Amino acid sequence: MLSEHHDIDHEFPEYHERLEALVVSDAAFAELVARHDRLDDEIRELEERGLPIADENIEAMKFERAELKDQIYSRLRRG
């Protein structure tokens, strides 16, 4: 079963230009995006390869990804 891709640029295409500008101008924001996308890659790899991981661990990873996404979205909307 292939998992859905959740990188930030894919999640918020309407904010593509703002996202790129903030990543360049704000190191803390860039790190949030990088952390989110690394975690997303890790989750996808675990799901696609069927690697053994406890359900509660993968759910914790998904929860962290969602929290990062919320923080990023909030910042993108602030303008």
C-alpha positions as CSV (number, residue, x, y, z in Angstrom):
1,M,0.0,0.0,0.0
2,L,1.5,3.3,-1.1
3,S,1.2,6.2,1.4
4,E,0.2,9.6,0.4
5,H,2.8,12.3,-0.1
6,H,2.6,15.0,2.6
7,D,5.5,17.4,1.9
8,I,4.6,21.0,2.7
9,D,4.8,22.3,-0.8
10,H,2.4,19.5,-1.9
11,E,0.1,20.2,1.0
12,F,-0.2,24.0,0.4
13,P,0.3,24.6,-3.3
14,E,-1.6,27.9,-3.0
15,Y,1.2,29.2,-0.7
16,H,4.1,28.0,-2.9
17,E,5.7,31.5,-3.4
18,R,5.2,32.5,0.2
19,L,6.7,29.2,1.4
20,E,9.8,29.7,-0.8
21,A,10.2,33.3,0.4
22,L,9.9,32.3,4.1
23,V,12.3,29.4,3.8
24,V,14.9,31.7,2.4
25,S,14.3,34.6,4.8
26,D,13.5,32.8,8.1
27,A,15.9,30.1,9.4
28,A,13.5,29.0,12.1
29,F,10.6,28.5,9.6
30,A,13.0,26.7,7.2
31,E,13.9,24.3,10.0
32,L,10.2,23.6,10.7
33,V,9.6,22.8,7.1
34,A,12.7,20.6,6.9
35,R,11.7,18.7,10.1
36,H,8.2,18.2,8.7
37,D,9.5,16.9,5.3
38,R,12.1,14.6,6.9
39,L,9.5,13.1,9.2
40,D,7.1,12.7,6.2
41,D,9.8,10.9,4.3
42,E,10.5,8.6,7.3
43,I,6.8,7.8,7.7
44,R,6.4,7.1,3.9
45,E,9.4,4.8,4.0
46,L,8.1,2.8,7.0
47,E,4.7,2.4,5.4
48,E,5.9,1.6,1.9
49,R,8.5,-1.0,3.0
50,G,6.2,-2.5,5.7
51,L,9.0,-2.1,8.2
52,P,8.1,-3.3,11.7
53,I,7.1,-0.4,14.0
54,A,4.6,-0.4,16.8
55,D,1.3,1.3,15.9
56,E,1.7,3.8,18.7
57,N,5.1,4.8,17.4
58,I,3.9,5.5,13.9
59,E,0.8,7.3,15.2
60,A,3.1,9.5,17.4
61,M,5.2,10.3,14.3
62,K,2.0,11.2,12.4
63,F,0.8,13.4,15.2
64,E,4.1,15.2,15.3
65,R,3.9,15.7,11.5
66,A,0.4,17.2,11.9
67,E,1.6,19.6,14.7
68,L,4.4,20.8,12.5
69,K,2.0,21.2,9.6
70,D,-0.3,23.3,11.7
71,Q,2.6,25.5,12.8
72,I,3.7,26.0,9.3
73,Y,0.2,26.7,8.0
74,S,-0.4,29.2,10.7
75,R,2.8,31.1,9.7
76,L,1.9,31.0,6.0
77,R,-1.5,32.5,6.7
78,R,-0.1,35.3,8.8
79,G,1.1,37.0,5.7
